[in-house]
Amino acid sequence: MNPQWEIIGSEGFKFMGKMNASISHEIKNVLAIINEHAGLLEDFTLMAEKGMPVDPERLKQVAGKIQSQIQRADTIVKNMNTFAHSVDEAKGTVELGGLLSFMAVLTERLATMRGVTISAVASPEPITITTHPFLLQTLIWFCLEAVMENAVTGKKLHLSARADEQGVQVVISGLENTEKLFSSHGFPGRRENALLEALEGNAAVKGEGGEIVLTLPLTFSNPAMAKGEVS
Amino acid sequence: MTEKKVLLVDDEREFLEVLGTRMRNRGLDVATADSAEEAIRKAEQKNFDVLVLDLNMPKMDGLETLKILKRNNPDIHVIILTGHATVENGIRATLSGAEEILEKPSNVDMLIRKIEKLVTKKMVKI
């Protein structure tokens, strides 16, 4: 395996591990809430057994809260499943608006932990490209991670996509200190460069330093990547 | 015996609300905080016997919060209530002054037994 793909492989594992840890933490939180609501219902039962009146409305409220946590867990597990399947194909058609919305949801907890919010801004028209879905997600995460390390608490980051004659662009906006990010922190570093090379893209700072712009081709020109033979 | 004063800290508001209710129903004096900042503020206003603290919290994590609260009130007992009670987390928490570590989902009666044990230990020490 060449050094570029060694970096991509090991960094990809780290990204997968980080997301799985975050998702499992969220699931644990939901289970803990359901556990307490179930315990509260048990407390009500014990009260009723002792002849103390229990308000049916209260029971209904607790049942509703359990149902809403189950819905929350279901969404988390669906996202986990979508994420797990992103490694299935080395080449796929990706609608960038959908992918960016998914990335905002996937990274929400990790961003919240750093006092940052990430939102996806919808494009007027769907923008689709043929790319390596997992590598693109990995690259976007590394960009977000680098930006968040430099972001102040309460920062709002936005993910959006746009298309022009040169290809498509994934934009991370709402940044500060991006010039510093590129000059002092060596961004894009080895891992980002390895991914950019595989995706045939490049990274730049635009908008007076307020945006990181990832330019990507509509499809691969590298024959192996175009055939989806590199995974 | 006076009510045991407990400060429950977790960023999941719904979890705080239900666990707090269940603990109050069992006779404890429970205050809740959904952030480190709120916990520090509440601990400045009231002398708590026990702090029940999550490790993973936004902005300032549980261990950092623990260190600040312990510095302000060295006598406070600390129980970590976390989603991932790993050996590493246990060691880090113990080194920072925690005495017990429990994993979520937990049993409220077990939590209360641990609180009572710690408060009793404190009374014997006095």
Chai-1 contact restraints between the chains, C-beta under 6 A:
chainA,res_idxA,chainB,res_idxB,connection_type,confidence,min_distance_angstrom,max_distance_angstrom,comment,restraint_id
A,H25,B,G83,contact,1.0,0.0,6.0,A-B,restraint_1
A,K28,B,G83,contact,1.0,0.0,6.0,A-B,restraint_2
A,K28,B,K104,contact,1.0,0.0,6.0,A-B,restraint_3
A,N29,B,E12,contact,1.0,0.0,6.0,A-B,restraint_4
A,L31,B,P105,contact,1.0,0.0,6.0,A-B,restraint_5
A,A32,B,F15,contact,1.0,0.0,6.0,A-B,restraint_6
A,A32,B,K104,contact,1.0,0.0,6.0,A-B,restraint_7
A,A32,B,P105,contact,1.0,0.0,6.0,A-B,restraint_8
A,I33,B,E14,contact,1.0,0.0,6.0,A-B,restraint_9
A,I33,B,F15,contact,1.0,0.0,6.0,A-B,restraint_10
A,N35,B,P105,contact,1.0,0.0,6.0,A-B,restraint_11
A,E36,B,V18,contact,1.0,0.0,6.0,A-B,restraint_12
A,E36,B,L19,contact,1.0,0.0,6.0,A-B,restraint_13
A,H37,B,V18,contact,1.0,0.0,6.0,A-B,restraint_14
A,G39,B,V108,contact,1.0,0.0,6.0,A-B,restraint_15
A,L40,B,V18,contact,1.0,0.0,6.0,A-B,restraint_16
A,L40,B,R22,contact,1.0,0.0,6.0,A-B,restraint_17
A,T112,B,P58,contact,1.0,0.0,6.0,A-B,restraint_18
A,M113,B,P58,contact,1.0,0.0,6.0,A-B,restraint_19
A,G115,B,P58,contact,1.0,0.0,6.0,A-B,restraint_20
A,G115,B,K59,contact,1.0,0.0,6.0,A-B,restraint_21
A,T153,B,K59,contact,1.0,0.0,6.0,A-B,restraint_22
